[in-house]
Amino acid sequence: MSCMLARNACSPGGSTVFSQPWRGGRVLTQTATPALCSVHSSQQPVMAVRRETSKLWETRAPLSPQHVKKLVQKGVKVIVQPSDRRVYSTEEYADVGAVIKEDMSEASLIMGVKTMSADSLMRDKTYAFFSHTIKGKADYMPLLDAILEKNIRLIDYEKMVDEYGQRLVAFGKYAGMSGMINILHGMGLRLLALGHRTPFMFIGPSHNYQHTEMARQAVRDAGYQIALGRMSKSIGPLTFVITGSGNVSQGAQEILNELPHEYIEPEDLPKVAAGGSKNKIYACVVSRDDHYVPKNGGTFNADEYERYPERYASTFSHNIAPYASCIINGMYWAPGSPHLITIPDAKKLLRPTDYAPRTPSSPGCPTLPHRLLAICDVSSDPGGAFEFVKECTSIEKPFSLYDAEQNVNKESFSGDGVLICSIDNMPAQIPREATDFFGSLLLPYISEMLKSDAKQPFQDYSCSPVVKNAVIASNGSLTPDYEYIQDLRRKSA
Ligand SMILES: NC(=O)c1ccc[n+]([C@@H]2O[C@H](COP(=O)([O-])OP(=O)(O)OC[C@H]3O[C@@H](n4cnc5c(N)ncnc54)[C@H](O)[C@@H]3O)[C@@H](O)[C@H]2O)c1
């Protein structure tokens, strides 16, 4: 079969016109090499959706059956590895024309969501997944080495961004929603351990809900109780600080908005924490310019910060954190950036003296030991924004309690400390909606990814900057934009 994937013309000069009917018939003009034209005009494009193997709860897929159906209709052969754990059944993919088989060797492009074992990587293929290699973290370096050794071209969804650096293919919204639901559930359990039955106890962990609408309803029910004044008086006004303004932050806000709420500016936090209403919660979105300050004076400059994060200090632990009941971290953290809360900062923030109770404490109605009750580190970067978050939690064991005095994490809701939720595959808890959402964002780029031939030089790969700039490795080397990973590795070694 000829290449039917949106191929309308292939000019002698190598300029190819691709139409993408699923994007409303929009036509993109791109330059392709003559060699690429001949490869694709004579062969049916073949891609594969691999089975996720990274974690027990990882039931997402990069594409739903509806997305696969569109590709099949365009002439793409889509191999799907069978899986009884995937949120969409194997039969649903078969019904839309996918070829169900274990062997993916026929495919030039293999897509997944999360990482896989280095052994399972196939030589000379283009892979697309979240590789987590871009921060040079030791855990992911054996995978990167195997990618280089096996001449794999790696496209990392995390680096598919527009000209403003905005991510285009991301699960972040569902990570934010899931993280927010989880931390509300966790606060219910933590507050119970501290002596308070609260409306948060009506909210379950996000994987308990088949659809986010059910979770929203549970949050609304809790909100109704809060609005009726059913929170213990000794808990005081609750303030939720959300860092970042991207996908994660917006997803978290969507859930928080189901509670009776008021958005406030960071400078209003002290006033609200001291004397705000207890019949609603306060939400405060904190951006980088609210707390990153140049060490040498002046104001925050995003370009400078992104290039030289070490030139900045954060005032977060002094100006924001002391007034937060719960922090939801949706900010990207780059190596070299200042921590938002260091280990010594945490020790100070979690001292009982730092929280001034407005109501007298009694054995049955205790005041809180300190204001900061919970942190949901959706960015999920151990040793990153929060220096003391040493490892991610998991869907099976979502919470730990960080005791700042002892500098230890324990698996408990009782005792001293702040509750931490730092699950690194948050959206896996809402797998169906997350797959539908992500696949719709990814689908428009698949024709370009299918043009990739890992055996050809990277410079000859003709595609949009969105895809090309997301290629981390090709032809046995890191691509120029990602050579810094080698420096990070050297430094950490
Ligand atoms: N735990 C999970 O399951 C999960 C899932 C999705 C995303 N994430 C992580 O959450 C974080 C946010 O994801 P998102 O989709 O909201 O991203 P996004 O690009 O939409 O938003 C990123 C936010 O971080 C800020 N930021 C701070 N420093 C930055 C820098 N050096 N470069 C770029 N942005 C910077 C931006 O201003 C923005 O507010 C990322 O670290 C991402 O890897 C985690």
Ligand as a Chemical Component Dictionary entry (heavy atoms), coordinates in Angstrom:
data_LIG
# 
_chem_comp.id                   LIG 
_chem_comp.type                 NON-POLYMER 
_chem_comp.pdbx_formal_charge   0 
_chem_comp.three_letter_code    LIG 
# 
loop_
_chem_comp_atom.comp_id 
_chem_comp_atom.atom_id 
_chem_comp_atom.alt_atom_id 
_chem_comp_atom.type_symbol 
_chem_comp_atom.charge 
_chem_comp_atom.model_Cartn_x 
_chem_comp_atom.model_Cartn_y 
_chem_comp_atom.model_Cartn_z 
_chem_comp_atom.pdbx_ordinal 
LIG N1  N1  N 0  3.656  13.873 38.851 1  
LIG C1  C1  C 0  3.197  13.682 37.635 2  
LIG O1  O1  O 0  2.603  12.666 37.342 3  
LIG C2  C2  C 0  3.374  14.755 36.606 4  
LIG C3  C3  C 0  2.579  14.737 35.444 5  
LIG C4  C4  C 0  2.704  15.783 34.542 6  
LIG C5  C5  C 0  3.643  16.784 34.759 7  
LIG N2  N2  N 1  4.445  16.723 35.847 8  
LIG C6  C6  C 0  5.473  17.740 36.099 9  
LIG O2  O2  O 0  4.845  18.914 36.584 10 
LIG C7  C7  C 0  5.597  20.070 36.200 11 
LIG C8  C8  C 0  4.680  21.088 35.539 12 
LIG O3  O3  O 0  4.110  20.502 34.363 13 
LIG P1  P1  P 0  3.135  21.366 33.438 14 
LIG O4  O4  O 0  2.561  20.444 32.424 15 
LIG O5  O5  O -1 2.216  22.177 34.272 16 
LIG O6  O6  O 0  4.173  22.329 32.742 17 
LIG P2  P2  P 0  3.885  23.765 32.122 18 
LIG O7  O7  O 0  4.993  24.017 31.169 19 
LIG O8  O8  O 0  2.478  23.876 31.638 20 
LIG O9  O9  O 0  4.047  24.758 33.372 21 
LIG C9  C9  C 0  5.298  24.906 34.005 22 
LIG C10 C10 C 0  5.246  25.961 35.066 23 
LIG O10 O10 O 0  6.520  26.011 35.686 24 
LIG C11 C11 C 0  7.064  27.329 35.587 25 
LIG N3  N3  N 0  8.534  27.214 35.458 26 
LIG C12 C12 C 0  9.407  27.405 36.445 27 
LIG N4  N4  N 0  10.662 27.279 36.037 28 
LIG C13 C13 C 0  10.606 26.960 34.758 29 
LIG C14 C14 C 0  11.590 26.693 33.788 30 
LIG N5  N5  N 0  12.906 26.739 34.055 31 
LIG N6  N6  N 0  11.177 26.379 32.552 32 
LIG C15 C15 C 0  9.848  26.317 32.261 33 
LIG N7  N7  N 0  8.881  26.573 33.150 34 
LIG C16 C16 C 0  9.253  26.907 34.379 35 
LIG C17 C17 C 0  6.338  27.963 34.406 36 
LIG O11 O11 O 0  6.291  29.353 34.557 37 
LIG C18 C18 C 0  4.945  27.350 34.517 38 
LIG O12 O12 O 0  4.169  28.053 35.458 39 
LIG C19 C19 C 0  6.701  19.560 35.280 40 
LIG O13 O13 O 0  7.879  19.449 36.031 41 
LIG C20 C20 C 0  6.212  18.194 34.852 42 
LIG O14 O14 O 0  7.261  17.306 34.533 43 
LIG C21 C21 C 0  4.308  15.743 36.785 44 
# 
loop_
_chem_comp_bond.comp_id 
_chem_comp_bond.atom_id_1 
_chem_comp_bond.atom_id_2 
_chem_comp_bond.value_order 
_chem_comp_bond.pdbx_ordinal 
LIG N1  C1  SING 1  
LIG C1  O1  DOUB 2  
LIG C1  C2  SING 3  
LIG C2  C3  SING 4  
LIG C2  C21 DOUB 5  
LIG C3  C4  DOUB 6  
LIG C4  C5  SING 7  
LIG C5  N2  DOUB 8  
LIG N2  C6  SING 9  
LIG N2  C21 SING 10 
LIG C6  O2  SING 11 
LIG C6  C20 SING 12 
LIG O2  C7  SING 13 
LIG C7  C8  SING 14 
LIG C7  C19 SING 15 
LIG C8  O3  SING 16 
LIG O3  P1  SING 17 
LIG P1  O4  DOUB 18 
LIG P1  O5  SING 19 
LIG P1  O6  SING 20 
LIG O6  P2  SING 21 
LIG P2  O7  DOUB 22 
LIG P2  O8  SING 23 
LIG P2  O9  SING 24 
LIG O9  C9  SING 25 
LIG C9  C10 SING 26 
LIG C10 O10 SING 27 
LIG C10 C18 SING 28 
LIG O10 C11 SING 29 
LIG C11 N3  SING 30 
LIG C11 C17 SING 31 
LIG N3  C12 SING 32 
LIG N3  C16 SING 33 
LIG C12 N4  DOUB 34 
LIG N4  C13 SING 35 
LIG C13 C14 SING 36 
LIG C13 C16 DOUB 37 
LIG C14 N5  SING 38 
LIG C14 N6  DOUB 39 
LIG N6  C15 SING 40 
LIG C15 N7  DOUB 41 
LIG N7  C16 SING 42 
LIG C17 O11 SING 43 
LIG C17 C18 SING 44 
LIG C18 O12 SING 45 
LIG C19 O13 SING 46 
LIG C19 C20 SING 47 
LIG C20 O14 SING 48 
# 
